[in-house]
Amino acid sequence: MIGRTGLLMVSLLLPLSASAAPVEKGQLGCVLEPSMEVEVASQVPGVAKLVYVGRGSKVRQGESLVLLETSLEEAVVALANAKAKFAARKVERNKHLISQGLLSAHERDELVTEQHLAALEVREAEARLKQRTIYSPINGVVVARNINVGEYVSSDPILKLVRLNPLYAEIVMQADYYGSIKQGMKVGIKLGAPMKGQFTGTVTVVDQMIDAASATFGVRVEMPNPGFKVPAGLNCEVHFGL
């Protein structure tokens, strides 16, 4: 049973169904985890031309991670642009005929449609070229790299990223405390070695369902981690002021 003496100290358990052994002072251990893990794959197959990141690289959302071979796609873009320019010049040459009403409605429609379709072909070609670059979906850190220059890329994940700001801790609370834990509640987080210190977290999720078998419910605490100064995987203790 968890005691209450001004501050309630509870365990962080991952997953929720796991159990933890008591530690010093009757505390139960907790672990800070990445707030997101992403396995990055390519939308299209191809051969890796450039790999911009490695294990441990910090990346920003939208940053280029891998570039596939693009020679064919670049040629298609050039061809589409040439067609679009020709269609635009054709419309320009016939402007005086259109203004004087010397072209039939069908002929005018053909000119305008040809120009519009050429512009769409450019957009399609550029979109296919953009697919040859793989971008980071999050701000985070590369923790695994499964691709090298010259290797074939298919639908398998080639990089694994984690988001370390914020960090999450999933907590198992006794059902007795349901209603006492509210979203937005500030809590103390005490870290173990090597990052000893006291930090502040915020309750962001309180499960709306109590597990009947264990008489517990889940709570998520979010801890800001600007600059990724605190690594994931650290043991910690969380203190609720109840």
N, C-alpha and C positions, 0 to 999 in steps of 0.2 A: 504494500500500500504506500502511496506517496503522501508524505506529511506536508502540512501547511504551517509555516512559521513566518508569516509576513511575506516571504517569497516562496513561490512554488517552483521547484526544480524538476523538470520532466525530461524524458529522453527524446532524442531525435532518432527515429528508426527508419531505415530504408531496406527493403520495402516495408509497408505498413504491417504486413503479416508476420514480420520477423520479430524475434525477441532478443533482448540484450541482457548481459550479465551485470549485476550491480558493481559499481566501482566505489572509490573512496567517498566517505561521508554519505553513503546511501544514494549517490548520484547514478544516473544511467547515461551512458555515453551517447554522443550525437556526432553527425558527420555533415559537413557542408558540401553540397554537390553543385555542379554546373546547372544554371537555370535552363540550358538547352544544349542538346547534342544533335549535330547534323552530319549525316553522311552525304557528301556531295558527289553527284554523278553527272554525266554529260547528257544533254538532250539528244545529241546525235553521235554516231560512231565516227572514229577518225584516229589519226596518228598524232601523238603529242609533239608539237613543235617547240613549245616553251613551257616550262613549269616555273612559275614565279615565286613559289613559297616552299618551305620545308617544315619539318617537324619543329614546333616551337615558335613559328612565325606568328606575329600578331597581325590580324587582318581587319579591314573595315568593310562594312556592308557595301556591296557594289564593286569592291576591288577585284581586279583580274587575278585569277588563280592559275589557270592553265589556258594555253592557246593551242588549238589543233591546227593542222595543216589547212591553209586557206587558198591555195593557188587557184583551184577550180572555182570556188565561190567568188573570188576577186574578179575572175574573167567574166563570170555571169553578171556581176554588178556593172562592169565596164560595158558589156553588150547592152544591158537594159538601159543604161544612161544614154548610150548612143541612139537607141531607138526613141527614147523620150525626147531627145534634142531634135531628131529628125521630125517627129510628130509636131513639136512646137513650131519649128520653122515652116512646116507645111500649113499650119493654121495661120501663121503670120503672113505668108505669101498670098493667102486667099482672103485676108481680111477685107480688102477693098471690094472683092466680088460679093462677099457676104453683106457688107454695108449697103451695096447698091441693089441687093436682092437678085443678083444674077445667078445664084446657086439655088438649087431646089432644096426643100426641107430635108430630103433624104441625104443629099450631098453634105449639107451643113452638119447633120447628125453624125455622118460617118467621120468627118474631120474631128469633131469634138470628142466622139467616142474613142477614136484612135489615140488621141492625146491623153485621154483619161486612162485608158488601158495601159498605155506605155508608162504612165506615172505609177500605176499600181504594180507593174512588173519591177520597177526600180525598188519600190518599198519591199516587195517580196524577196528580191535578191539581196537587199541589204539586211533583211531580217535573217535570212539563211546564213549570211556571213557572220552576223552577230552571234548566232548559235555556236560558232566555232570557238568562242571565248567563254570560259566557265568563270562565273563571278561568285563572290562570297555572298551568301544570303544573310549573314549576321556580322556583327562586331564580335570578334572572338579570337581564339588561338587554335592553330593547327596542332592536333595531337597525333595524327597518323597520316602518312603519305604513301599511297600505294601505286604511284605512277612515276616513270622517268621519261625523259626526252626520247622519242623514237618508238615508244611502246604504243600498242593499239589500245584505244579507249572504246569500250562498249557501254552497256548499261550498268555495269558493276560500279560500286562506289570507289572513287579514286582518292578522296580526302575525307578526313573526319575532323570536324570543327566543334569546339565547345564555347558556349557563352559564359563568361566568368563574371560579368557585371549585369545584373546582380547574381549573387549566389543564393541557392535555395536550401532549405532544410525542411523535410517532411516529418511532422511530429505526431506521435500517437498519444492522445489524451484519454484519461478515464472519463467515462460518461457522466460522472458526478459533476464535472466542470463544464458540461455543455451549457451554453448560455452565458458563461463567464468570459469566454474568449470571443472577442469581437474583431472584425476586420478593421485595420487601421491601428490596432493596439501596438504600442512600442514595447519591445522586450530587450533584455540584456543578453548578449552572446559573449561567452568567455571562451577564448581559444586556447588550445594546448600548444605544445612545442611544435614547430620552432617559431610560430607567430603568436606568442603569448600576448594577451591584452584583452581589453573589454571593448566590445563593439555594440552597436545598436541595430536591431532588426525590426521589421514591421510584419504583423500578421496580414497576409493578403488573401488567404483562402481558409474558410472554416467549412468542413464538410457538412452537408445538410442531412446526412444519414449516419446513424450509429450502428456499428457492427454488433449484431445480437449475440454472436458467439463469444466475443471477447469483451463486450460492453465498453468499447472504445470508439473514438472518432478521430478523423485526421485533421491536422492543421498545417498550413504551410507558412513558414517564416521566410521573408526575403531580406537579404542583407546587401546593401550597396557595396560595391567593390571597385571604385574608380581606379583606373590604371592597373587593374588586375593585381593589386599588391598582395592580396590574400589568395593562396592557391586553393583549388578545390581538393577535397579529400581529407581536410583537417578534422581532427576530433575537437569537440566543443561541448559546452554546457549552455543551456538556454534557461533564462530566469524570467518567469512571468510575475508581475506585481499584482497578485490577486488578493 
